[in-house]
Amino acid sequence: MYTALVVVAVLLAVALGAAGVVLGEADDSPGLQGLGVLLALGAVVLGYRTLRRAR
């Protein structure tokens, strides 16, 4: 159950990051694109670390 919750949270954060990148591209906003990339990468890293420590 805990693993599924972490995976769903990571997927949601990656989707929000991807939306930030797309919206930043449409608005020509490099700051929003950077924040979207940081959000997506940070979610993946934190999710990976959380799942590795849960074992």
C-alpha positions as CSV (number, residue, x, y, z in Angstrom):
1,M,0.0,0.0,0.0
2,Y,2.8,2.4,0.9
3,T,4.6,1.7,-2.3
4,A,1.5,2.4,-4.4
5,L,1.0,5.7,-2.6
6,V,4.6,6.8,-3.3
7,V,4.3,5.9,-6.9
8,V,1.1,7.8,-7.4
9,A,2.6,10.9,-5.6
10,V,5.7,10.7,-7.9
11,L,3.6,10.4,-11.0
12,L,1.4,13.3,-10.0
13,A,4.5,15.5,-9.3
14,V,6.1,14.5,-12.6
15,A,2.8,15.3,-14.4
16,L,2.8,18.8,-12.8
17,G,6.4,19.3,-13.7
18,A,5.7,18.4,-17.3
19,A,2.7,20.7,-17.4
20,G,5.0,23.5,-16.1
21,V,7.5,22.8,-18.8
22,V,4.8,22.9,-21.5
23,L,3.1,26.0,-20.2
24,G,6.5,27.7,-19.8
25,E,7.3,26.9,-23.4
26,A,4.0,28.3,-24.6
27,D,4.5,31.5,-22.6
28,D,8.2,31.7,-23.4
29,S,9.1,31.6,-19.7
30,P,12.4,30.0,-19.0
31,G,11.8,30.3,-15.2
32,L,8.6,28.2,-15.3
33,Q,10.3,25.6,-17.5
34,G,13.2,25.4,-15.0
35,L,10.9,25.0,-12.1
36,G,8.9,22.3,-14.0
37,V,12.1,20.3,-14.6
38,L,13.3,20.7,-11.0
39,L,9.9,19.5,-9.8
40,A,9.9,16.5,-12.0
41,L,13.5,15.5,-11.3
42,G,13.1,16.1,-7.6
43,A,10.0,14.0,-7.4
44,V,11.8,11.1,-9.1
45,V,14.8,11.3,-6.9
46,L,12.8,11.6,-3.7
47,G,10.5,8.8,-4.7
48,Y,13.5,6.5,-5.5
49,R,15.1,7.3,-2.2
50,T,11.9,6.7,-0.3
51,L,11.3,3.3,-2.0
52,R,14.9,2.2,-1.4
53,R,14.7,3.1,2.3
54,A,11.4,1.3,2.7
55,R,12.9,-2.1,2.0
